[in-house]
């Protein structure tokens, strides 16, 4: 039997701090993961069952399962008492089996056994590629995620997970399971950060978290405060921060492998809380969820924490642009004009279109590095949610090759994305009578005009933009996406960096 813990780091330490106490530890514990030829003494064993063909060994026959109402439909589960407790898990049509399906049904198994801390899943009853063992780990770990930084767990934490593989597949399955554990941990960290209340996770504290986590992951971490941002001429983030009591932070992360194959720069929107500024949001559920407006920065940080562990050969620099957006006597006003690092003047037509303002300076800095590609990730527009809903992110950009790589990574991780056109005919909507450009277009095509704004700052560098406003929160829960912040993008970005080196 082969056994391991992911990099010896079983706990995601994405912690938050409030002014009146020192630290809030998280409980995003990663289970011990093992790959073996038999389930051993596991108290709960999941067994995959297709919707056709004979039932696998260890289960009643097909007629008896049908009599209990179990048909093998995808995601269906049936608990069979005994020692060990057996859980029949429906795969659906075996001809449609994929890594995404396996991730989904593994999540269904984890939820069916929600009261158990030790699980085994038999993947020796159905022929699956070794790399799909990682998808099974992701589905189980992510389904059982719970944000426990500020309260004890409500559910039963998952302590141990065993995957049963055919003897000739155990070695390769172990490597895939380790990869899945690393990626699942990244998503859990991203969820921890996005779920954290804004009073507990300020921009300055985000910098402290990045230093603590980055040091353990082999990253070089630099933080830039207000005075340093002034020296860098970062007028966007400074303008948005104008109404806040808390200082902004630009956090630069650098991953430098030996003999890198290619280079990328990532930019993440880190609005720690978005009131809308002077363009105040209505007091509704959307406003209450605005602690998650730093989901892009959280996913970026979490993805970069995986790169050394996964042996990534792409050099990656990440910029987290962190501040809150608050109304006050010193807040940015509609009609104000601010200046980006590259000298572009921007008329502020709406202070709630602040994400593009904080990212524009980082995009300029990114272009100055002359990387092979730039990718940004942001909860940028409600228009993206109106267009594609809450399960599919929007992708736009100026280079089809980079966009295609993002879309491939999205398919691989089942963090779904769809390309919208970067339609230049809409660019005049951003014209201003007093500045080079306005930060807001017309009433329609808001996701596209936001991307057209960002395109002004990449200086022609191959670039793709991920708008995750719709996918950042799951409500209601669904499979491996529990209710709350999803951590969307962490696994996608990690997969992108890995594949970009090829």
C-alpha positions in Angstrom: 0.0 0.0 0.0 1.3 3.5 -0.9 0.5 6.3 1.4 1.3 10.0 1.5 0.2 13.4 2.8 0.3 16.3 0.2 3.7 17.9 0.7 3.4 17.4 4.5 1.1 20.5 4.7 -2.3 19.1 5.8 -3.8 22.4 6.8 -4.6 25.4 4.6 -3.4 28.4 6.6 -5.2 31.1 4.8 -5.9 32.9 8.0 -7.6 36.2 8.8 -7.0 38.8 11.5 -9.3 41.3 13.1 -8.1 44.3 15.0 -9.0 43.0 18.4 -7.4 39.6 18.3 -4.3 38.0 16.9 -5.3 35.2 14.5 -8.1 33.0 13.3 -6.9 29.6 12.3 -8.7 27.8 9.5 -9.8 24.2 9.5 -9.6 23.5 5.8 -7.8 20.3 6.7 -6.7 18.1 3.9 -7.2 14.4 4.5 -4.5 11.8 4.5 -4.7 10.3 1.0 -3.7 6.7 0.2 -3.8 4.6 -2.9 -4.0 0.8 -2.3 -5.0 -2.4 -3.9 -7.7 -3.1 -1.3 -9.8 -1.0 1.0 -8.3 -2.5 4.1 -10.2 -1.6 7.3 -12.0 1.5 5.9 -15.4 1.8 7.6 -17.1 3.2 4.5 -16.5 1.9 1.0 -17.9 3.5 -2.2 -18.5 1.3 -5.2 -19.1 2.7 -8.6 -22.1 1.3 -10.5 -23.0 2.1 -14.1 -26.6 2.3 -15.3 -26.2 -0.9 -17.4 -24.4 -4.2 -17.1 -23.9 -6.4 -14.1 -23.4 -4.9 -10.6 -19.8 -5.0 -9.3 -18.7 -7.5 -6.8 -19.5 -6.6 -3.2 -23.0 -5.4 -4.0 -26.4 -7.0 -4.4 -27.3 -8.0 -8.0 -28.8 -5.6 -10.4 -32.4 -6.8 -9.7 -32.0 -6.3 -6.0 -30.5 -2.9 -6.4 -33.4 -1.9 -8.7 -35.9 -3.2 -6.1 -34.3 -0.7 -3.6 -34.8 2.1 -6.2 -31.2 2.3 -7.3 -30.7 2.4 -11.1 -27.1 3.6 -11.3 -28.1 7.0 -12.6 -25.3 9.5 -12.4 -24.8 10.8 -8.9 -27.4 8.5 -7.3 -26.3 6.8 -4.1 -27.6 3.9 -2.0 -26.3 3.1 1.5 -26.1 -0.6 2.3 -25.6 -1.2 6.1 -23.0 -3.6 7.3 -19.3 -3.7 8.1 -18.0 -1.9 6.2 -20.8 0.4 5.2 -21.1 0.2 1.5 -22.3 3.0 -0.7 -23.4 2.2 -4.3 -22.6 5.3 -6.4 -24.2 5.7 -9.8 -22.0 6.5 -12.8 -24.8 6.7 -15.4 -24.1 5.7 -18.9 -20.6 4.2 -19.0 -20.0 5.5 -22.5 -20.2 9.1 -21.1 -17.7 8.6 -18.3 -15.1 11.4 -18.1 -12.9 13.0 -15.5 -15.6 15.6 -14.9 -18.2 12.9 -14.4 -15.9 11.0 -12.0 -15.3 14.2 -10.0 -19.1 14.7 -9.7 -19.9 11.2 -8.7 -17.0 11.1 -6.2 -18.5 14.2 -4.6 -21.9 12.5 -4.4 -20.2 9.6 -2.6 -18.5 12.0 -0.1 -21.9 13.7 0.6 -23.7 10.5 1.0 -21.2 9.5 3.7 -21.1 13.0 5.2 -21.1 11.6 8.8 -17.9 9.6 8.2 -14.4 10.8 8.6 -12.6 7.9 6.9 -13.6 6.9 3.3 -12.5 4.4 0.7 -13.6 4.6 -3.0 -13.1 1.6 -5.2 -11.9 2.6 -8.6 -10.9 -1.0 -9.5 -14.4 -1.9 -10.6 -14.4 0.3 -13.7 -11.6 1.0 -16.2 -10.5 4.6 -15.7 -7.2 6.3 -16.7 -4.7 6.8 -13.9 -5.0 10.6 -14.2 -8.7 10.5 -13.2 -7.8 9.4 -9.7 -6.9 13.1 -9.2 -10.4 14.1 -10.2 -11.8 11.7 -7.6 -9.7 13.3 -4.9 -10.8 16.7 -5.9 -14.5 15.8 -6.0 -14.4 14.2 -2.5 -12.3 16.9 -0.8 -14.1 19.8 -2.3 -17.5 18.4 -1.6 -16.6 18.1 2.1 -15.1 21.6 2.4 -16.4 23.8 5.2 -15.3 27.3 6.3 -14.4 26.9 9.9 -12.2 29.9 10.6 -14.8 31.5 12.8 -16.7 28.5 14.3 -16.2 24.8 14.9 -17.1 22.4 12.1 -20.8 21.7 11.7 -20.2 18.6 9.6 -17.7 15.7 10.1 -14.2 16.7 8.9 -12.7 14.2 6.4 -9.6 12.8 7.9 -8.6 9.9 5.6 -9.3 9.0 2.0 -8.3 5.8 0.4 -8.6 5.1 -3.4 -8.5 1.5 -4.4 -6.7 0.9 -7.8 -5.9 -2.2 -9.8 -2.4 -3.5 -9.0 -0.8 -2.4 -12.2 -2.2 1.1 -11.8 -1.3 1.9 -8.2 1.9 3.8 -8.9 0.5 6.1 -11.6 -2.7 6.5 -9.6 -0.7 7.7 -6.6 0.9 10.4 -8.6 -2.4 11.6 -10.0 -4.0 11.5 -6.5 -1.2 13.6 -5.1 -1.8 16.1 -7.9 -5.5 16.2 -7.1 -4.8 16.7 -3.4 -2.5 19.7 -4.2 -5.1 21.3 -6.5 -8.0 20.6 -4.0 -6.0 22.3 -1.3 -5.5 25.3 -3.5 -9.2 25.6 -4.0 -9.8 25.3 -0.3 -7.4 28.1 0.4 -9.1 30.2 -2.2 -12.4 29.5 -0.6 -11.1 30.3 2.8 -9.9 33.7 1.6 -13.1 34.6 -0.2 -15.3 33.5 2.6 -13.4 35.5 5.2 -15.3 38.6 6.4 -13.7 42.0 5.3 -13.0 43.1 8.9 -10.8 40.0 9.3 -9.1 40.1 5.9 -7.9 43.6 5.0 -5.5 44.4 2.1 -2.6 44.6 4.6 -3.5 41.3 6.1 -3.8 39.7 2.7 -0.1 40.7 2.3 0.8 39.0 5.6 -1.1 35.8 4.5 0.7 35.9 1.1 4.1 36.1 2.9 3.3 33.3 5.2 1.9 30.9 2.6 4.3 32.0 -0.2 7.4 31.3 1.9 6.3 27.7 2.3 5.7 27.4 -1.4 9.0 28.7 -2.7 7.6 32.1 -3.9 9.3 35.4 -3.6 6.7 37.8 -2.1 6.9 41.6 -2.1 4.3 44.0 -0.8 3.9 47.6 -1.8 2.2 50.1 0.5 0.6 53.4 -0.3 3.8 55.4 -0.5 5.4 52.8 -2.7 2.3 52.8 -4.9 2.7 56.5 -5.2 6.3 56.1 -6.4 5.1 53.6 -8.9 2.4 56.0 -10.2 -0.4 53.5 -9.6 -3.2 56.0 -9.8 -6.0 53.4 -10.2 -5.6 51.5 -6.9 -4.8 54.7 -5.1 -7.9 56.4 -6.4 -10.2 53.5 -5.4 -8.5 53.4 -2.0 -9.2 57.1 -1.4 -12.4 56.5 0.6 -10.9 53.8 2.8 -9.5 53.9 6.3 -7.3 50.9 5.4 -4.2 51.1 3.3 -4.0 49.4 -0.1 -1.5 46.7 -1.0 -0.1 45.5 -4.2 1.3 42.1 -3.6 3.8 40.7 -6.1 4.4 37.0 -6.2 7.2 35.4 -8.2 7.7 31.8 -9.1 11.0 31.1 -10.9 11.7 27.4 -11.8 15.0 26.3 -13.1 15.3 26.7 -16.8 11.8 28.0 -17.4 10.1 27.1 -20.6 8.0 30.2 -20.9 6.7 33.1 -18.8 3.3 34.4 -17.7 2.1 37.3 -15.6 -1.2 37.0 -13.7 -3.2 39.9 -12.3 -5.9 39.4 -9.7 -8.6 41.8 -8.6 -8.5 42.0 -4.8 -11.3 44.3 -3.7 -11.5 43.2 -0.1 -15.0 44.7 0.3 -16.9 46.6 -2.4 -19.6 49.0 -1.2 -19.6 50.6 -4.6 -18.0 53.7 -3.3 -20.0 56.9 -4.0 -22.0 54.8 -6.5 -23.3 52.9 -3.5 -24.7 49.5 -4.1 -28.3 48.7 -2.9 -28.6 47.1 0.5 -29.4 43.6 -0.8 -28.0 40.2 -0.9 -25.5 41.1 -3.6 -24.1 43.9 -1.5 -23.8 41.6 1.5 -21.8 39.1 -0.6 -19.2 41.7 -1.5 -16.5 40.2 0.8 -16.0 37.9 -2.2 -14.9 40.7 -4.5 -11.3 39.6 -3.9 -12.0 36.1 -5.3 -9.7 36.7 -8.3 -6.8 37.6 -6.1 -7.5 34.7 -3.8 -7.6 32.2 -6.6 -4.4 33.7 -8.1 -2.5 33.3 -4.7 -3.8 29.8 -4.2 -2.8 28.7 -7.7 0.7 30.0 -7.3 1.1 28.0 -4.1 0.8 24.8 -6.2 3.4 25.5 -8.9 6.5 24.2 -7.1 4.7 21.1 -5.9 3.4 20.3 -9.4 6.8 20.8 -11.0 5.6 23.7 -13.2 8.2 24.8 -15.8 6.5 28.1 -16.6 7.8 31.2 -14.8 4.9 33.1 -13.3 4.6 36.5 -11.7 1.4 37.4 -9.9 0.0 40.8 -8.9 -2.7 41.0 -6.3 -4.3 44.4 -6.4 -5.9 44.8 -2.9 -8.0 47.5 -1.4 -11.6 48.0 -0.3 -13.9 50.4 -2.0 -15.7 52.7 0.5 -17.7 55.9 0.5 -16.3 58.8 2.6 -15.4 62.4 2.4 -12.2 61.5 0.7 -13.6 58.9 -1.7 -13.2 58.9 -5.4 -16.0 60.9 -7.0 -17.9 60.5 -10.3 -16.3 62.8 -12.8 -12.9 62.6 -11.2 -10.0 61.9 -13.5 -7.2 59.6 -12.4 -3.9 58.7 -14.1 -2.6 55.2 -14.7 1.1 54.2 -14.5 1.5 54.5 -18.3 0.1 58.0 -18.3 -3.4 57.1 -19.5 -6.0 59.4 -18.0 -9.3 57.9 -16.9 -12.6 59.6 -16.3 -14.5 57.9 -13.4 -18.1 57.6 -14.7 -19.0 55.1 -12.0 -17.1 54.4 -8.8 -18.6 50.9 -8.7 -16.6 50.0 -11.8 -13.5 50.0 -9.6 -12.1 46.5 -10.4 -10.8 47.6 -13.8 -9.2 50.7 -12.1 -7.2 48.7 -9.6 -6.0 46.3 -12.2 -5.0 48.7 -14.9 -1.7 49.6 -13.2 -0.8 46.0 -12.7 -1.5 45.3 -16.3 0.9 48.0 -17.2 3.5 46.6 -14.9 2.9 43.2 -16.4 3.4 44.4 -19.9 6.6 46.1 -18.9 8.0 42.6 -18.0 7.4 41.5 -21.6 6.1 38.0 -20.7 4.8 35.5 -23.2 1.3 36.1 -22.0 -0.8 38.0 -19.4 -3.9 36.6 -17.8 -6.1 38.5 -15.4 -8.9 37.1 -13.2 -11.6 39.2 -11.6 -15.2 39.3 -10.3 -15.6 42.2 -12.7 -19.1 42.6 -14.1 -22.6 41.6 -13.3 -23.1 41.5 -17.1 -21.0 38.3 -17.2 -23.4 36.7 -14.8 -26.4 37.9 -16.9 -24.8 36.4 -20.0 -23.6 33.0 -18.7 -25.1 32.5 -15.3 -23.3 31.1 -12.2 -21.6 28.0 -13.6 -19.7 29.5 -16.6 -17.1 32.2 -16.5 -16.5 34.7 -19.3 -13.2 34.7 -21.3 -12.1 37.5 -23.6 -8.8 38.7 -24.9 -6.6 39.9 -27.7 -4.8 36.6 -28.5 -6.7 33.5 -29.6 -3.9 31.2 -28.7 -3.9 32.3 -25.1 -7.7 32.3 -24.9 -7.7 28.7 -26.3 -5.2 27.6 -23.6 -7.5 29.2 -20.9 -10.5 27.3 -22.4 -8.6 24.0 -22.4 -7.6 24.5 -18.8 -11.2 25.3 -18.0 -12.4 22.0 -19.6 -9.7 20.0 -17.9 -10.6 21.3 -14.4 -14.4 21.5 -15.0 -14.2 25.2 -14.1 -16.2 26.1 -17.1 -15.6 29.1 -19.3 -16.9 30.5 -22.6 -15.4 33.0 -24.9 -17.2 36.3 -25.7 -16.1 38.5 -28.6 -13.7 41.3 -28.0 -15.8 43.5 -30.3 -13.9 46.7 -31.2 -17.1 48.3 -32.4 -18.0 48.8 -28.8 -14.8 50.7 -27.9 -16.3 54.2 -28.6 -18.6 53.7 -25.7 -15.6 54.2 -23.5 -14.7 57.6 -25.0 -14.4 60.6 -22.7 -14.7 64.3 -23.3 -12.1 65.1 -20.6 -9.7 62.1 -20.5 -8.2 59.4 -22.7 -10.9 56.9 -21.6 -13.9 56.4 -19.3 -14.2 53.5 -16.9 -17.7 52.7 -18.0 -19.4 51.9 -21.3 -23.1 51.9 -22.2 -25.9 49.9 -20.7 -25.3 46.8 -22.8 -22.4 44.4 -23.4 -20.9 45.4 -20.0 -18.5 42.3 -19.9 -17.1 43.2 -23.3 -16.7 46.9 -22.7 -14.9 46.1 -19.4 -12.5 43.9 -21.2 -12.0 46.6 -23.9 -11.0 48.9 -21.1 -8.4 46.5 -19.7 -7.0 45.9 -23.2 -5.8 49.5 -23.2 -3.2 48.7 -20.7 -1.5 45.4 -21.9 0.5 47.2 -24.7 -0.3 44.5 -27.2 1.0 41.6 -25.1 -0.9 38.4 -25.7 -3.6 38.5 -23.1 -6.7 36.8 -21.8 -9.3 38.1 -19.3 -11.4 35.8 -17.0 -14.5 37.4 -15.6 -15.6 35.2 -12.7 -18.4 37.4 -11.2 -21.0 34.7 -11.8 -19.0 31.7 -10.8 -17.4 33.0 -7.5 -20.4 32.0 -5.3 -22.5 28.8 -5.3 -26.0 29.2 -3.9 -27.5 26.7 -3.6 -24.8 24.1 -3.2 -24.2 21.6 -5.9 -21.9 18.5 -5.8 -18.3 19.6 -5.1 -19.4 23.2 -5.0 -20.8 23.8 -1.4 -22.8 26.9 -0.7 -20.6 30.0 -0.4 -17.5 31.1 -2.1 -16.3 28.5 -4.7 -12.6 29.2 -5.1 -13.2 29.2 -8.8 -10.1 29.7 -10.9 -7.4 28.3 -8.6 -7.3 24.9 -10.3 -7.8 26.5 -13.7 -4.9 28.8 -13.3 -2.6 26.1 -12.0 -3.5 23.9 -15.0 -2.9 26.8 -17.4 0.6 27.4 -16.0 1.4 23.7 -16.3 0.1 23.4 -19.9 1.7 26.7 -20.9 5.2 25.2 -20.6 4.4 22.6 -23.3 
